[in-house]
Amino acid sequence: MTSAPDDAAERHVPVLLQRCVDLLAPALAEPGAVLVDCTLGMGGHTEAVLEQVPTARVVGIDRDPEAIARASRRLERFGDRFRAVHAVYDDIGEVVADVVGGPVQGVLMDLGVSSLQIDEADRGFSYAHDAPLDMRMDPTTGRTAADVLNTYDERALTRILRDYGEERFAQRVARAIVRRREQRPWERSAELVEVVRGAIPAATRTTGGNPAKRTFQALRIEVNGELEVLERAVPAAVDILAVGGRLVVESYHSLEDRIVKRVLAAGATISAPPGLPVVPEEDQPYLRLLTRGAEEASAVERETNPRSASVRLRAAERTRPTPPHRRPTHRPTDRPHDPGERTR
Ligand SMILES: C[S@@+](CC[C@H](N)C(=O)[O-])C[C@H]1O[C@@H](n2cnc3c(N)ncnc32)[C@H](O)[C@@H]1O
């Protein structure tokens, strides 16, 4: 992997940066307050919090060892106010228990991939560079994109392309992927770009950028189990917030935003059946929504930072401890991954 030491700031422009800081800052005003940045990336959001909120400390989590290394260099000057942890963010409960030892005042999630990951030509995230079909955010573990392409059957591939990539021609692309591997196994991203291009009707190819974009997004989400991890992580994040603590989540895919919306809405709603004269204390909401619906980036930000075009930001504040019967629980994804769908 190429590695220029001090360019982290230039490689990734954080989305809705000031809005995130403004939402989190009131919860971080007491000395020693802790923010968990679940998606440290290049450390852009964390740096802004550490600069603007002198009382705050940050624990930064990332599953990508390269992101941990770069952000750690960038944030070295903050000394022990910053601590980096290599982990998957659904382990937030364990990380906080180990590093903080009690509830925290803020949690930030800025989902998806960083510009660094897209730009690193050898990681296979980008349809613009020929590379091994890897796409793992943590390249030390788990299945690669090539493994998915070489082992999933046509039905499973179609589902992934349709649900995660919103690919209109999911079945055609899936069929072409399976047909191609009958000759030789999948290895390189340029071959995938070519096969996707060939599978999509010529008349629709002129609009919407590179036709392989949706396939690459779908594979990345599958390879990294992004939605399953998020399903576990959002309730876990709510769980470790102190009363008065705040959670801010930036999603870039409608399925991500749906997960976040559901968990926050459940915590902000009375759980008693309607019509009771007095709502019991235990059925009162334990979250207060800080955003009306999902916030989007301004036209100006969208123009200067294309990554911001699809962002949906939601935030909530913990208003009281969660009664045991209302602990935010992990619900399985709408369409759980079925290992039986794989062919070996
Ligand atoms: C959009 S970037 C974050 C950028 C960051 N906010 C900044 O300002 O530089 C997302 C980061 O989250 C990491 N990531 C994505 N899913 C993760 C997961 N489940 N656990 C831990 N890190 C994850 C990625 O490796 C990537 O570095």
The ligand as an ORCA input file, in Angstrom:
! r2SCAN-3c Opt
* xyz 0 1
  C     -16.363      7.811      5.630
  S     -14.917      7.256      6.392
  C     -14.786      8.273      7.833
  C     -14.063      9.555      7.602
  C     -13.829     10.370      8.832
  N     -15.076     10.805      9.429
  C     -12.941     11.550      8.530
  O     -13.368     12.687      8.747
  O     -11.808     11.356      8.101
  C     -15.413      5.739      7.068
  C     -14.340      4.999      7.827
  O     -15.000      4.064      8.642
  C     -14.342      2.837      8.600
  N     -15.349      1.811      8.823
  C     -16.389      1.485      8.017
  N     -17.105      0.506      8.569
  C     -16.523      0.205      9.749
  C     -16.816     -0.732     10.784
  N     -17.853     -1.553     10.700
  N     -16.020     -0.734     11.879
  C     -14.962      0.112     11.976
  N     -14.628      0.991     11.020
  C     -15.405      1.049      9.930
  C     -13.725      2.771      7.223
  O     -12.597      1.907      7.235
  C     -13.367      4.226      6.953
  O     -12.050      4.498      7.327
*
